[in-house]
Amino acid sequence: MAESPRTNRGTGPRLTTDVRDSTNTTVVSTERGAEIATATSRAASQITKLTEKQRASTEQVTAAMEDISDVARQVSAGTSQTLAATKELSRLSDELSRLVAGFQLPTEAKA
């Protein structure tokens, strides 16, 4: 049953205080939530920037590795060419030795 206004006197101010306290708590919680959201957004932005820097660095490393691989292939090709030229020079040296072996210098007669 409905309370009489006399018995309800202490309830009004207490109820008002409870509502004000709850409202203040809600405002503080909302402000904290907004601060946390802002901090989270900043952190996400920093993570994004760092990830982009990492990606760029990784691309640079990849490009450098490709350059090193190209140089290694060129060195290998140069080594193969040097080996072929060395074999040809050796063959020509052997042939020259064979051709020269057949010649005799005249001996000088002693007077």
The 8 nearest C-alpha neighbors of each residue, nearest first, counted from 0:
[[1, 2, 3, 6, 4, 7, 5, 10],
 [0, 2, 3, 4, 7, 6, 5, 8],
 [3, 1, 0, 7, 6, 4, 5, 8],
 [2, 4, 5, 6, 7, 1, 8, 0],
 [3, 5, 7, 6, 8, 2, 1, 9],
 [6, 4, 3, 7, 8, 2, 9, 10],
 [7, 5, 3, 4, 8, 2, 9, 10],
 [6, 8, 4, 10, 5, 9, 3, 2],
 [9, 7, 10, 5, 6, 11, 4, 12],
 [10, 8, 11, 7, 12, 13, 6, 14],
 [9, 11, 13, 7, 8, 14, 12, 6],
 [12, 10, 14, 13, 9, 8, 15, 7],
 [13, 11, 15, 14, 10, 16, 9, 8],
 [12, 14, 16, 10, 15, 11, 17, 9],
 [13, 15, 17, 11, 12, 16, 10, 18],
 [14, 16, 12, 18, 13, 17, 11, 19],
 [15, 17, 13, 19, 14, 18, 20, 12],
 [18, 16, 14, 20, 15, 19, 21, 13],
 [17, 19, 21, 15, 20, 16, 22, 14],
 [20, 18, 22, 16, 21, 17, 23, 15],
 [21, 19, 23, 17, 22, 18, 16, 24],
 [20, 22, 24, 18, 23, 19, 17, 25],
 [21, 23, 19, 25, 20, 24, 18, 26],
 [24, 22, 26, 20, 25, 21, 19, 27],
 [23, 25, 21, 27, 22, 26, 28, 20],
 [24, 26, 22, 28, 23, 27, 29, 21],
 [25, 27, 23, 29, 28, 24, 30, 22],
 [28, 26, 30, 24, 29, 25, 23, 31],
 [27, 29, 31, 25, 30, 26, 24, 32],
 [28, 30, 32, 26, 31, 27, 25, 33],
 [31, 29, 33, 27, 32, 28, 26, 34],
 [32, 30, 34, 28, 33, 29, 35, 27],
 [31, 33, 29, 35, 30, 34, 28, 36],
 [32, 34, 36, 30, 31, 35, 37, 29],
 [35, 33, 31, 37, 36, 32, 38, 30],
 [34, 36, 38, 32, 37, 33, 39, 31],
 [35, 37, 33, 39, 34, 38, 32, 40],
 [36, 38, 40, 34, 39, 35, 33, 41],
 [39, 37, 35, 41, 40, 36, 34, 42],
 [40, 38, 36, 42, 37, 41, 35, 43],
 [39, 41, 37, 43, 38, 42, 36, 44],
 [42, 40, 44, 38, 43, 39, 45, 37],
 [41, 43, 39, 45, 44, 40, 46, 38],
 [44, 42, 46, 40, 41, 45, 39, 47],
 [43, 45, 41, 47, 42, 46, 40, 48],
 [46, 44, 48, 42, 47, 43, 49, 41],
 [45, 47, 43, 49, 44, 48, 50, 42],
 [46, 48, 44, 50, 45, 49, 43, 51],
 [49, 47, 45, 51, 50, 46, 44, 52],
 [50, 48, 52, 46, 51, 47, 45, 53],
 [49, 51, 53, 47, 48, 52, 46, 54],
 [50, 52, 54, 48, 49, 53, 55, 47],
 [53, 51, 49, 55, 54, 50, 56, 48],
 [54, 52, 50, 56, 51, 55, 57, 49],
 [53, 55, 51, 57, 52, 56, 50, 58],
 [56, 54, 52, 58, 57, 53, 51, 59],
 [57, 55, 53, 59, 58, 54, 52, 60],
 [56, 58, 54, 60, 59, 55, 53, 61],
 [57, 59, 61, 55, 56, 60, 62, 54],
 [60, 58, 56, 62, 61, 57, 63, 55],
 [61, 59, 63, 57, 62, 58, 64, 56],
 [60, 62, 58, 64, 59, 63, 57, 65],
 [63, 61, 65, 59, 64, 60, 58, 66],
 [64, 62, 66, 60, 65, 61, 59, 67],
 [63, 65, 67, 61, 66, 62, 60, 68],
 [64, 66, 68, 62, 63, 67, 69, 61],
 [67, 65, 63, 69, 64, 68, 70, 62],
 [68, 66, 64, 70, 65, 69, 71, 63],
 [67, 69, 65, 71, 66, 70, 64, 72],
 [70, 68, 66, 72, 71, 67, 65, 73],
 [69, 71, 73, 67, 72, 68, 74, 66],
 [70, 72, 68, 74, 69, 73, 75, 67],
 [73, 71, 75, 69, 70, 74, 76, 68],
 [72, 74, 70, 76, 75, 71, 77, 69],
 [75, 73, 77, 71, 76, 72, 78, 70],
 [74, 76, 72, 78, 73, 77, 71, 79],
 [75, 77, 73, 79, 78, 74, 72, 80],
 [78, 76, 74, 80, 79, 75, 73, 81],
 [77, 79, 81, 75, 80, 76, 74, 82],
 [80, 78, 76, 82, 77, 81, 75, 83],
 [79, 81, 77, 83, 78, 82, 84, 76],
 [82, 80, 78, 84, 79, 83, 85, 77],
 [81, 83, 85, 79, 80, 84, 78, 86],
 [84, 82, 80, 86, 85, 81, 87, 79],
 [83, 85, 87, 81, 86, 82, 88, 80],
 [86, 84, 82, 88, 87, 83, 81, 89],
 [87, 85, 89, 83, 84, 88, 90, 82],
 [86, 88, 90, 84, 89, 85, 91, 83],
 [89, 87, 91, 85, 90, 86, 92, 84],
 [88, 90, 92, 86, 87, 91, 85, 93],
 [91, 89, 87, 93, 88, 92, 86, 94],
 [90, 92, 88, 94, 93, 89, 95, 87],
 [93, 91, 89, 95, 90, 94, 88, 96],
 [92, 94, 96, 90, 91, 95, 89, 97],
 [95, 93, 91, 97, 96, 92, 98, 90],
 [96, 94, 92, 98, 97, 93, 99, 91],
 [95, 97, 93, 99, 94, 98, 100, 92],
 [98, 96, 94, 100, 95, 99, 93, 101],
 [99, 97, 95, 96, 100, 101, 94, 102],
 [100, 98, 96, 101, 102, 97, 95, 103],
 [101, 99, 97, 98, 102, 96, 103, 95],
 [100, 102, 99, 98, 103, 97, 96, 104],
 [103, 101, 99, 100, 104, 98, 105, 97],
 [104, 102, 105, 101, 100, 99, 106, 98],
 [103, 105, 106, 102, 107, 101, 99, 100],
 [106, 104, 103, 107, 108, 102, 109, 101],
 [107, 105, 104, 108, 103, 109, 102, 110],
 [108, 106, 109, 105, 110, 104, 103, 102],
 [107, 109, 110, 106, 105, 104, 103, 102],
 [110, 108, 107, 106, 105, 104, 103, 102],
 [109, 108, 107, 106, 105, 104, 103, 102]]
